[in-house]
């Protein structure tokens, strides 16, 4: 069964919505869009499209090959599309979580997080090296179950379209019932933030329930505005550096690492891992932040307290030892 590439149909809508958000930003807060940052995002998105065209044949061939070993033969009834959509979104959650916890996958995914702005153009800031990082392996179980490759690719496109609109600060919070089940701009702002509280949270594509059930959910707080970007920001708008900087970092670390175990760990461990512990991972950043919080709370708890007011404590006692208030009356 031939199914359309729904993302191609959505591209004009993406362009219109980015332009509309730019107008809103121009009227409300011009800082939401930075021209060079936006151009970098659009160029990375264009490069990602080209990379996808060059590699889609190989991915589809692999999917078709795996599909021949399927456990079941699933048809194209409408309800199978729904089941496939839900399972594909869970596969995306697993991929996305791994993309933040395994440096090899992060090298490809970091491009999407490298902007220090959060707007609809950021949604288009996509990787050029998804094929190299073999991110597609997370969908292979769907073919083994028996979902046709055409169906999986179709629902994957719908998933991608959904994720476009959540890359915005224009929308605050959705109704409570929607926030409880679906991924929203509020939830995804947390995911893109570098605040220690927000690191490695809210991996959902469409359904935020995966994060709620698997312990990776963090709500956006009104008293802590998200700070966007990556822990060590790029520092430039160089397109090639944005696309390949983490791969270059991996190559350098592997070449200099002492021994095979350290070399492998620079690939498979979380971003920031180092064989001598000299760098920061998200865990160490969050641990240091939590230690500061605990210290402040401990200092507040241990601070001396008194039931007397400051004015009363400033008044000396009477000669007979009885207390005297600031008004001159005995207590």
TAHUBEL-V780220 format. One record per pair of residues at least 6 apart in sequence whose ideal C-beta (glycine too) atoms are under 8 Angstrom apart, sorted by the first residue. I is the first residue (numbers start at 1). J is the second residue. If there is no record, write none. Layout:
I_J / I_J
//
This chain:
1_76 / 1_148 / 1_150 / 1_151 / 2_150 / 3_150 / 3_151 / 3_153 / 3_154 / 4_154 / 5_153 / 5_157 / 6_154 / 6_157 / 6_158 / 6_161 / 7_157 / 7_160 / 7_161 / 10_161 / 10_164 / 14_120 / 14_123 / 14_124 / 14_164 / 17_120 / 17_164 / 17_165 / 18_119 / 18_120 / 18_121 / 18_124 / 21_32 / 21_33 / 21_119 / 21_120 / 21_168 / 21_170 / 22_33 / 24_170 / 25_31 / 25_32 / 25_33 / 25_119 / 25_170 / 26_33 / 32_117 / 32_118 / 32_119 / 32_169 / 33_117 / 33_119 / 33_121 / 34_117 / 36_237 / 37_115 / 37_116 / 37_117 / 37_121 / 37_237 / 38_117 / 38_119 / 38_121 / 39_237 / 40_115 / 40_125 / 40_237 / 40_239 / 40_242 / 41_115 / 41_121 / 41_122 / 41_124 / 41_125 / 42_121 / 42_124 / 43_239 / 44_111 / 44_124 / 44_125 / 44_126 / 44_127 / 44_128 / 44_239 / 44_242 / 44_243 / 45_124 / 45_125 / 45_126 / 47_128 / 47_239 / 47_243 / 48_126 / 48_127 / 48_128 / 48_130 / 50_128 / 51_127 / 51_128 / 51_129 / 51_130 / 51_131 / 52_130 / 55_130 / 55_131 / 58_131 / 59_131 / 59_136 / 60_149 / 60_153 / 62_136 / 62_140 / 63_136 / 63_139 / 63_140 / 63_143 / 63_149 / 63_152 / 63_153 / 64_149 / 66_140 / 66_143 / 66_144 / 67_143 / 67_144 / 67_146 / 67_148 / 67_149 / 69_144 / 70_143 / 70_144 / 70_145 / 70_146 / 71_144 / 71_145 / 71_146 / 72_145 / 72_146 / 73_146 / 74_80 / 74_84 / 74_145 / 74_146 / 74_147 / 74_148 / 74_151 / 76_148 / 76_151 / 80_147 / 80_151 / 81_151 / 81_154 / 81_155 / 84_142 / 84_147 / 84_151 / 84_152 / 84_155 / 85_155 / 85_158 / 85_159 / 85_206 / 86_207 / 87_142 / 87_145 / 87_147 / 88_139 / 88_142 / 88_152 / 88_155 / 88_156 / 88_159 / 89_159 / 89_204 / 89_205 / 89_206 / 89_207 / 89_210 / 90_210 / 91_138 / 91_139 / 91_141 / 91_142 / 92_138 / 92_156 / 92_159 / 92_205 / 92_206 / 93_203 / 93_204 / 93_205 / 93_210 / 93_211 / 93_214 / 94_138 / 95_105 / 95_135 / 95_138 / 96_109 / 96_203 / 96_204 / 96_205 / 97_203 / 97_216 / 98_105 / 98_138 / 99_105 / 99_106 / 99_108 / 99_109 / 99_135 / 100_106 / 100_109 / 100_200 / 100_203 / 100_270 / 100_271 / 100_282 / 101_200 / 101_270 / 102_268 / 102_269 / 102_270 / 103_246 / 103_250 / 103_266 / 103_267 / 103_268 / 103_269 / 103_270 / 103_271 / 103_273 / 104_133 / 104_250 / 104_267 / 104_268 / 105_133 / 105_135 / 106_246 / 106_270 / 106_271 / 107_129 / 107_133 / 107_246 / 107_247 / 107_249 / 107_250 / 108_127 / 108_129 / 108_130 / 108_132 / 108_133 / 108_135 / 109_127 / 109_133 / 109_135 / 110_230 / 110_245 / 110_246 / 110_271 / 111_125 / 111_126 / 111_127 / 111_128 / 111_242 / 111_243 / 112_122 / 112_125 / 112_126 / 112_127 / 113_192 / 113_229 / 113_230 / 114_125 / 114_229 / 114_230 / 114_233 / 114_234 / 114_242 / 115_122 / 115_125 / 115_228 / 115_229 / 116_228 / 116_229 / 116_233 / 117_228 / 118_167 / 118_168 / 118_169 / 118_189 / 118_192 / 118_226 / 118_228 / 119_167 / 119_168 / 119_169 / 120_164 / 120_165 / 120_167 / 120_168 / 122_167 / 122_192 / 123_163 / 123_164 / 123_166 / 123_167 / 127_133 / 127_243 / 128_243 / 128_244 / 129_243 / 129_244 / 129_247 / 130_136 / 132_247 / 139_152 / 139_156 / 142_152 / 143_149 / 143_152 / 159_205 / 159_206 / 162_183 / 162_205 / 162_206 / 163_183 / 163_188 / 163_205 / 163_206 / 165_171 / 165_185 / 166_183 / 166_184 / 166_185 / 166_187 / 166_188 / 167_185 / 167_188 / 167_192 / 168_185 / 169_185 / 169_189 / 170_185 / 171_184 / 171_185 / 171_186 / 172_185 / 172_186 / 173_179 / 173_184 / 173_186 / 173_220 / 174_182 / 174_184 / 174_185 / 174_186 / 178_184 / 179_186 / 179_187 / 179_208 / 180_208 / 180_212 / 181_207 / 181_208 / 181_209 / 182_206 / 182_207 / 182_208 / 183_202 / 183_204 / 183_205 / 183_206 / 183_207 / 183_208 / 184_208 / 186_219 / 186_220 / 187_202 / 187_204 / 187_208 / 187_211 / 187_217 / 187_219 / 187_220 / 188_202 / 189_220 / 189_226 / 190_198 / 190_201 / 190_202 / 190_218 / 190_219 / 190_220 / 190_226 / 191_198 / 191_201 / 191_202 / 191_203 / 192_226 / 192_228 / 193_199 / 193_226 / 193_227 / 193_228 / 194_227 / 194_228 / 194_229 / 194_230 / 194_231 / 195_224 / 195_226 / 195_227 / 196_285 / 196_286 / 196_288 / 196_289 / 196_290 / 197_218 / 197_221 / 197_224 / 197_286 / 197_289 / 198_218 / 198_224 / 198_226 / 199_282 / 199_285 / 199_286 / 200_216 / 200_282 / 201_211 / 201_216 / 201_217 / 201_218 / 202_208 / 202_211 / 202_216 / 202_217 / 202_218 / 203_210 / 203_211 / 203_216 / 204_210 / 204_211 / 208_217 / 210_216 / 211_217 / 220_226 / 231_272 / 231_280 / 231_282 / 231_285 / 234_241 / 234_242 / 234_245 / 246_271 / 250_266 / 250_267 / 253_266 / 253_274 / 254_263 / 254_266 / 254_267 / 257_263 / 257_265 / 257_266 / 257_275 / 258_275 / 262_275 / 265_273 / 265_275 / 266_273 / 266_274 / 266_275 / 270_281 / 270_282 / 270_283 / 271_281 / 271_282 / 272_279 / 272_280 / 272_281 / 272_282 / 272_284 / 273_279 / 273_281 / 306_313 / 309_326 / 311_326 / 312_323 / 312_325 / 312_326 / 314_326 / 315_324 / 315_325 / 315_326 / 316_324 / 317_323 / 317_324 / 318_324 / 318_330 / 322_330 / 322_331 / 323_330 / 323_331 / 324_330 / 324_331 / 325_331
//
